[in-house]
Amino acid sequence: MVCLGNICRSPMAEGILRQQIEESGKKAIVDSAGIYGYHAGEPPDERAVHVLKKNGIDISSLTARRFSVNDFDHFDKIYVMDVSNLMQVMALARSDDDKQKISMIMDEVIPESKRSVPDPYYGGLEGFDEVYSMLHEAASVIVQKL
């Protein structure tokens, strides 16, 4: 799961998908990262923690990290939150195999829609609630495909 700074959307996506995978009885490794490392080592935004906690998910122990080219070696799928993230991760891809791993997460709900998950950072809790709903829907589709 990749977004800009790894404190809002991508840790929310990580927490939601981990919970749904666990509840399904399936197994997968889920992680998140940011395009930029300026929040590296920080916990998720308190609003993201709050919205997930009220939905029964605890992401308070996660810490932000920067996306690395090595992530292509460790993960089968790399989900990005918006078109800007898509272009930035694609630019880091070393091969067509790497590029095939990258998808916009909302394309799981509506294939090839290129629908972005809005960055809620500069808004209030309602933006985080909207992001939660979008990511919950996408995670449900991803779990069905596992």
PyMOL commands that set and color helices and strands:
alter all, ss='L'
color gray80, all
select helices_A, chain A and resi 9-24+46-54+71-74+83-92+96-100+105-108+125-145
alter helices_A, ss='H'
color red, helices_A
select strands_A, chain A and resi 2-3+33-34+78-80+102-104
alter strands_A, ss='S'
color yellow, strands_A
deselect
rebuild
show_as cartoon
